[in-house]
Amino acid sequence: MKRDVPVRKNPYKGINLNKKNITFATNLAQAIFGQNI
């Protein structure tokens, strides 16, 4: 039971991290280029 919980949470955390990384990358691009992409 204890092993199943982190395994199920990991994919959701990975998706959330990917979304945060994409938004962070777009924010960096906007800050560097000064343009809205």
N, CA, C and O atoms as a Maestro MAE file, in Angstrom:
{
 s_m_m2io_version
 :::
 2.0.0
}

f_m_ct {
 s_m_title
 :::
 protein
 m_atom[148] {
  # First column is atom index #
  i_m_mmod_type
  r_m_x_coord
  r_m_y_coord
  r_m_z_coord
  i_m_residue_number
  s_m_chain_name
  s_m_pdb_residue_name
  s_m_pdb_atom_name
  i_m_atomic_number
  :::
  1 25 0.845 -1.208 0.000 1 A "MET " " N  " 7
  2 3 0.000 0.000 0.000 1 A "MET " " CA " 6
  3 2 0.877 1.254 0.000 1 A "MET " " C  " 6
  4 15 0.651 2.183 -0.775 1 A "MET " " O  " 8
  5 25 1.871 1.264 0.874 2 A "LYS " " N  " 7
  6 3 2.726 2.457 0.959 2 A "LYS " " CA " 6
  7 2 3.541 2.650 -0.321 2 A "LYS " " C  " 6
  8 15 3.846 3.779 -0.704 2 A "LYS " " O  " 8
  9 25 3.891 1.543 -0.978 3 A "ARG " " N  " 7
  10 3 4.679 1.661 -2.206 3 A "ARG " " CA " 6
  11 2 3.812 2.110 -3.376 3 A "ARG " " C  " 6
  12 15 4.300 2.779 -4.287 3 A "ARG " " O  " 8
  13 25 2.526 1.748 -3.358 4 A "ASP " " N  " 7
  14 3 1.641 2.098 -4.475 4 A "ASP " " CA " 6
  15 2 1.351 3.600 -4.509 4 A "ASP " " C  " 6
  16 15 1.183 4.173 -5.585 4 A "ASP " " O  " 8
  17 25 1.292 4.236 -3.343 5 A "VAL " " N  " 7
  18 3 0.925 5.659 -3.306 5 A "VAL " " CA " 6
  19 2 1.947 6.543 -4.019 5 A "VAL " " C  " 6
  20 15 1.549 7.334 -4.875 5 A "VAL " " O  " 8
  21 25 3.255 6.451 -3.710 6 A "PRO " " N  " 7
  22 3 4.223 7.318 -4.396 6 A "PRO " " CA " 6
  23 2 4.304 7.020 -5.883 6 A "PRO " " C  " 6
  24 15 4.550 7.923 -6.683 6 A "PRO " " O  " 8
  25 25 4.101 5.759 -6.262 7 A "VAL " " N  " 7
  26 3 4.158 5.394 -7.684 7 A "VAL " " CA " 6
  27 2 3.025 6.086 -8.431 7 A "VAL " " C  " 6
  28 15 3.213 6.536 -9.562 7 A "VAL " " O  " 8
  29 25 1.862 6.173 -7.818 8 A "ARG " " N  " 7
  30 3 0.721 6.830 -8.466 8 A "ARG " " CA " 6
  31 2 0.895 8.348 -8.474 8 A "ARG " " C  " 6
  32 15 0.458 9.023 -9.406 8 A "ARG " " O  " 8
  33 25 1.530 8.875 -7.440 9 A "LYS " " N  " 7
  34 3 1.700 10.336 -7.359 9 A "LYS " " CA " 6
  35 2 2.785 10.830 -8.310 9 A "LYS " " C  " 6
  36 15 2.712 11.959 -8.794 9 A "LYS " " O  " 8
  37 25 3.789 9.997 -8.584 10 A "ASN " " N  " 7
  38 3 4.913 10.433 -9.415 10 A "ASN " " CA " 6
  39 2 4.505 10.899 -10.812 10 A "ASN " " C  " 6
  40 15 4.956 11.965 -11.229 10 A "ASN " " O  " 8
  41 25 3.673 10.157 -11.563 11 A "PRO " " N  " 7
  42 3 3.304 10.620 -12.906 11 A "PRO " " CA " 6
  43 2 2.570 11.952 -12.865 11 A "PRO " " C  " 6
  44 15 2.784 12.798 -13.733 11 A "PRO " " O  " 8
  45 25 1.704 12.156 -11.865 12 A "TYR " " N  " 7
  46 3 0.987 13.429 -11.770 12 A "TYR " " CA " 6
  47 2 1.963 14.563 -11.472 12 A "TYR " " C  " 6
  48 15 1.841 15.660 -12.017 12 A "TYR " " O  " 8
  49 25 2.935 14.286 -10.598 13 A "LYS " " N  " 7
  50 3 3.934 15.307 -10.277 13 A "LYS " " CA " 6
  51 2 4.776 15.616 -11.505 13 A "LYS " " C  " 6
  52 15 5.130 16.771 -11.745 13 A "LYS " " O  " 8
  53 25 5.098 14.585 -12.283 14 A "GLY " " N  " 7
  54 3 5.894 14.792 -13.493 14 A "GLY " " CA " 6
  55 2 5.159 15.679 -14.483 14 A "GLY " " C  " 6
  56 15 5.767 16.545 -15.112 14 A "GLY " " O  " 8
  57 25 3.840 15.469 -14.628 15 A "ILE " " N  " 7
  58 3 3.055 16.286 -15.563 15 A "ILE " " CA " 6
  59 2 3.019 17.730 -15.068 15 A "ILE " " C  " 6
  60 15 3.169 18.666 -15.853 15 A "ILE " " O  " 8
  61 25 2.819 17.906 -13.753 16 A "ASN " " N  " 7
  62 3 2.781 19.255 -13.194 16 A "ASN " " CA " 6
  63 2 4.122 19.953 -13.385 16 A "ASN " " C  " 6
  64 15 4.163 21.140 -13.708 16 A "ASN " " O  " 8
  65 25 5.213 19.230 -13.189 17 A "LEU " " N  " 7
  66 3 6.541 19.818 -13.371 17 A "LEU " " CA " 6
  67 2 6.747 20.207 -14.827 17 A "LEU " " C  " 6
  68 15 7.343 21.245 -15.112 17 A "LEU " " O  " 8
  69 25 6.262 19.387 -15.747 18 A "ASN " " N  " 7
  70 3 6.413 19.699 -17.167 18 A "ASN " " CA " 6
  71 2 5.647 20.970 -17.510 18 A "ASN " " C  " 6
  72 15 6.143 21.811 -18.260 18 A "ASN " " O  " 8
  73 25 4.429 21.114 -16.961 19 A "LYS " " N  " 7
  74 3 3.635 22.318 -17.220 19 A "LYS " " CA " 6
  75 2 4.340 23.542 -16.644 19 A "LYS " " C  " 6
  76 15 4.382 24.593 -17.282 19 A "LYS " " O  " 8
  77 25 4.890 23.409 -15.442 20 A "LYS " " N  " 7
  78 3 5.598 24.527 -14.814 20 A "LYS " " CA " 6
  79 2 6.847 24.876 -15.610 20 A "LYS " " C  " 6
  80 15 7.170 26.053 -15.769 20 A "LYS " " O  " 8
  81 25 7.552 23.867 -16.112 21 A "ASN " " N  " 7
  82 3 8.766 24.114 -16.890 21 A "ASN " " CA " 6
  83 2 8.425 24.820 -18.195 21 A "ASN " " C  " 6
  84 15 9.163 25.703 -18.632 21 A "ASN " " O  " 8
  85 25 7.312 24.439 -18.823 22 A "ILE " " N  " 7
  86 3 6.909 25.070 -20.088 22 A "ILE " " CA " 6
  87 2 6.551 26.535 -19.839 22 A "ILE " " C  " 6
  88 15 6.978 27.411 -20.591 22 A "ILE " " O  " 8
  89 25 5.779 26.805 -18.801 23 A "THR " " N  " 7
  90 3 5.400 28.184 -18.496 23 A "THR " " CA " 6
  91 2 6.632 28.986 -18.106 23 A "THR " " C  " 6
  92 15 6.749 30.157 -18.470 23 A "THR " " O  " 8
  93 25 7.552 28.371 -17.369 24 A "PHE " " N  " 7
  94 3 8.788 29.050 -16.973 24 A "PHE " " CA " 6
  95 2 9.631 29.370 -18.197 24 A "PHE " " C  " 6
  96 15 10.225 30.445 -18.282 24 A "PHE " " O  " 8
  97 25 9.685 28.445 -19.143 25 A "ALA " " N  " 7
  98 3 10.457 28.660 -20.372 25 A "ALA " " CA " 6
  99 2 9.838 29.785 -21.193 25 A "ALA " " C  " 6
  100 15 10.560 30.616 -21.745 25 A "ALA " " O  " 8
  101 25 8.515 29.820 -21.280 26 A "THR " " N  " 7
  102 3 7.852 30.879 -22.046 26 A "THR " " CA " 6
  103 2 8.072 32.221 -21.360 26 A "THR " " C  " 6
  104 15 8.283 33.231 -22.032 26 A "THR " " O  " 8
  105 25 8.026 32.242 -20.026 27 A "ASN " " N  " 7
  106 3 8.280 33.483 -19.294 27 A "ASN " " CA " 6
  107 2 9.707 33.959 -19.522 27 A "ASN " " C  " 6
  108 15 9.946 35.156 -19.675 27 A "ASN " " O  " 8
  109 25 10.653 33.031 -19.545 28 A "LEU " " N  " 7
  110 3 12.045 33.390 -19.818 28 A "LEU " " CA " 6
  111 2 12.174 33.954 -21.225 28 A "LEU " " C  " 6
  112 15 12.857 34.956 -21.434 28 A "LEU " " O  " 8
  113 25 11.524 33.318 -22.184 29 A "ALA " " N  " 7
  114 3 11.591 33.780 -23.574 29 A "ALA " " CA " 6
  115 2 10.997 35.178 -23.687 29 A "ALA " " C  " 6
  116 15 11.543 36.030 -24.388 29 A "ALA " " O  " 8
  117 25 9.883 35.418 -23.005 30 A "GLN " " N  " 7
  118 3 9.254 36.739 -23.040 30 A "GLN " " CA " 6
  119 2 10.170 37.772 -22.397 30 A "GLN " " C  " 6
  120 15 10.264 38.900 -22.880 30 A "GLN " " O  " 8
  121 25 10.843 37.402 -21.320 31 A "ALA " " N  " 7
  122 3 11.732 38.334 -20.634 31 A "ALA " " CA " 6
  123 2 12.957 38.640 -21.491 31 A "ALA " " C  " 6
  124 15 13.427 39.777 -21.524 31 A "ALA " " O  " 8
  125 25 13.470 37.630 -22.178 32 A "ILE " " N  " 7
  126 3 14.675 37.832 -22.997 32 A "ILE " " CA " 6
  127 2 14.344 38.602 -24.273 32 A "ILE " " C  " 6
  128 15 15.004 39.590 -24.595 32 A "ILE " " O  " 8
  129 25 13.331 38.152 -24.992 33 A "PHE " " N  " 7
  130 3 13.000 38.776 -26.277 33 A "PHE " " CA " 6
  131 2 12.084 39.988 -26.105 33 A "PHE " " C  " 6
  132 15 11.972 40.819 -27.006 33 A "PHE " " O  " 8
  133 25 11.432 40.086 -24.946 34 A "GLY " " N  " 7
  134 3 10.529 41.210 -24.715 34 A "GLY " " CA " 6
  135 2 9.312 41.162 -25.615 34 A "GLY " " C  " 6
  136 15 8.753 42.199 -25.974 34 A "GLY " " O  " 8
  137 25 8.904 39.961 -25.978 35 A "GLN " " N  " 7
  138 3 7.744 39.810 -26.856 35 A "GLN " " CA " 6
  139 2 6.789 38.783 -26.274 35 A "GLN " " C  " 6
  140 15 7.199 37.871 -25.556 35 A "GLN " " O  " 8
  141 25 5.506 38.942 -26.594 36 A "ASN " " N  " 7
  142 3 4.511 37.954 -26.169 36 A "ASN " " CA " 6
  143 2 4.410 36.867 -27.221 36 A "ASN " " C  " 6
  144 15 4.051 37.139 -28.366 36 A "ASN " " O  " 8
  145 25 4.725 35.636 -26.839 37 A "ILE " " N  " 7
  146 3 4.691 34.528 -27.795 37 A "ILE " " CA " 6
  147 2 3.331 33.834 -27.706 37 A "ILE " " C  " 6
  148 15 3.082 32.868 -28.427 37 A "ILE " " O  " 8
  :::
 }
 m_bond[147] {
  # First column is bond index #
  i_m_from
  i_m_to
  i_m_order
  :::
  1 1 2 1
  2 2 3 1
  3 3 4 2
  4 3 5 1
  5 5 6 1
  6 6 7 1
  7 7 8 2
  8 7 9 1
  9 9 10 1
  10 10 11 1
  11 11 12 2
  12 11 13 1
  13 13 14 1
  14 14 15 1
  15 15 16 2
  16 15 17 1
  17 17 18 1
  18 18 19 1
  19 19 20 2
  20 19 21 1
  21 21 22 1
  22 22 23 1
  23 23 24 2
  24 23 25 1
  25 25 26 1
  26 26 27 1
  27 27 28 2
  28 27 29 1
  29 29 30 1
  30 30 31 1
  31 31 32 2
  32 31 33 1
  33 33 34 1
  34 34 35 1
  35 35 36 2
  36 35 37 1
  37 37 38 1
  38 38 39 1
  39 39 40 2
  40 39 41 1
  41 41 42 1
  42 42 43 1
  43 43 44 2
  44 43 45 1
  45 45 46 1
  46 46 47 1
  47 47 48 2
  48 47 49 1
  49 49 50 1
  50 50 51 1
  51 51 52 2
  52 51 53 1
  53 53 54 1
  54 54 55 1
  55 55 56 2
  56 55 57 1
  57 57 58 1
  58 58 59 1
  59 59 60 2
  60 59 61 1
  61 61 62 1
  62 62 63 1
  63 63 64 2
  64 63 65 1
  65 65 66 1
  66 66 67 1
  67 67 68 2
  68 67 69 1
  69 69 70 1
  70 70 71 1
  71 71 72 2
  72 71 73 1
  73 73 74 1
  74 74 75 1
  75 75 76 2
  76 75 77 1
  77 77 78 1
  78 78 79 1
  79 79 80 2
  80 79 81 1
  81 81 82 1
  82 82 83 1
  83 83 84 2
  84 83 85 1
  85 85 86 1
  86 86 87 1
  87 87 88 2
  88 87 89 1
  89 89 90 1
  90 90 91 1
  91 91 92 2
  92 91 93 1
  93 93 94 1
  94 94 95 1
  95 95 96 2
  96 95 97 1
  97 97 98 1
  98 98 99 1
  99 99 100 2
  100 99 101 1
  101 101 102 1
  102 102 103 1
  103 103 104 2
  104 103 105 1
  105 105 106 1
  106 106 107 1
  107 107 108 2
  108 107 109 1
  109 109 110 1
  110 110 111 1
  111 111 112 2
  112 111 113 1
  113 113 114 1
  114 114 115 1
  115 115 116 2
  116 115 117 1
  117 117 118 1
  118 118 119 1
  119 119 120 2
  120 119 121 1
  121 121 122 1
  122 122 123 1
  123 123 124 2
  124 123 125 1
  125 125 126 1
  126 126 127 1
  127 127 128 2
  128 127 129 1
  129 129 130 1
  130 130 131 1
  131 131 132 2
  132 131 133 1
  133 133 134 1
  134 134 135 1
  135 135 136 2
  136 135 137 1
  137 137 138 1
  138 138 139 1
  139 139 140 2
  140 139 141 1
  141 141 142 1
  142 142 143 1
  143 143 144 2
  144 143 145 1
  145 145 146 1
  146 146 147 1
  147 147 148 2
  :::
 }
}
